[in-house]
């Protein structure tokens, strides 16, 4: 019956409230037992007589008969001790003697003392200006324990306790729902997740529950994105594999069926099979490399690198290709540039991919500029070309796997699989850096990389 979180929370709150009310009721019950109505009335009489005498103590002390009359009228006993604690006056000398009063630290209620025969008395005392001590006493009433149920305070206290308990139980029910209902929504969303479209769970309840709901929504979004990415990955891989495999199968069949009858035709078919197989091999290596980078399993050999030496080596490697394509390749690196922190081979791979793309999409007579400068605690490197540029709608997807802004522009054997920029991004992020791109169709493209300086 009480297996749900809501019912258990309600029971917990109700139990705590019941215990708290029980403690309060016990304290009040003890108070009523120790201070019943008759006792409080006796204390009130003692206080009245004491206040009356203290208004003019010498007037009453010099007239014992008047003091006795007041004591008898109020049914109390007045005792006066002198400065040496000896009995000076007693309005009821026939009764058992009372000891010298104890000091009352609280001085708020009558104390209890026992006379020479063991009977209990309630008393108040005060020290007079002349050093004497005035004591006003009365026998402590004997009240049965059941008499508390007829006490004037009992009924209001009982009514207040009932109202407080009912209100507290309602409040406990509201609190339990406030906490449990959002959690139940999270549980329901988790159970229905594979069957329904993603609908974020609304943020409700206390801050901790809202944090849990927010984390759940973020997790669901990440899982959905991962699943979508996996679906896109499978679709893209299938698409990228289909074309070269079809070519390989077709030309291999041509060789087997002697359709390629001449040596030149067979050589051409074999060359196409070789090129497509090499393309598949490159794709497989890129996929493995990308998987290692995304999983954080790539072995990066991080060390301080001279930025100018790294970039000069890249430019020297691509200069012959740029000259053959009629493209000017320039390097702009200021002197005394501080070293950056990174893996030289991996960063060379980054600039190789960027320059390879720049050379593909820059027409003859164009220019590619590689530059570097210090930017606070980082090195900012850029690769800018004067090529055809990238469409505005393609920029947000440029670093996605298998994405090609315009695959037709680099056809044939040179067409890539759309993995190069994804690998570049993963390498830069593995170095703790960032990469961005800005481009305008017809005005070229600029990739900007920021890497940490070596300390």
Buried (B, 14 or more C-beta within 10 A) or exposed (E): EEEEBBBEBBEEBBEEBBEEBEEBBEEBBEEBBEBBBBBBEBBEBBBBBBEEBEEEBEEBBEEBEEBBEBBEEBEBBBBBBEEEEEBBBBBBEEBEEBEEBEEBEEEEBBBEBEBEEEEEBBBBBBEBEEEBBBBBBBBBBEBEEEBBEEBEBBEEBEEEBEEBBEEBBEEBBEBBBBBBBBBBBBEEBEEEBEEEEEEEBEBBBEEEBBEBBEEBBEEBEEEEEEEEEEEBEEEBBEEBBEEBEEBBEEBBEBBEEEEBEEEEBBEBBBEBBEBBBEBBEEBEEBBEBBEBBBEEEBEBEBEEBBBBEBBBEBBEEBEEEBEEBEBEBEBEBEEEBEBBBBBBEBBBBBBBBBBBBBBBBBEEEBBBBBBBBBEEEBBBBBBBBBBBBBEEEBBEEBBBBBBBBEEEEBEEEEBBBBBBBBBBBBBBEBBEBBBEBBBEEEEBBBBBBBBBBBE
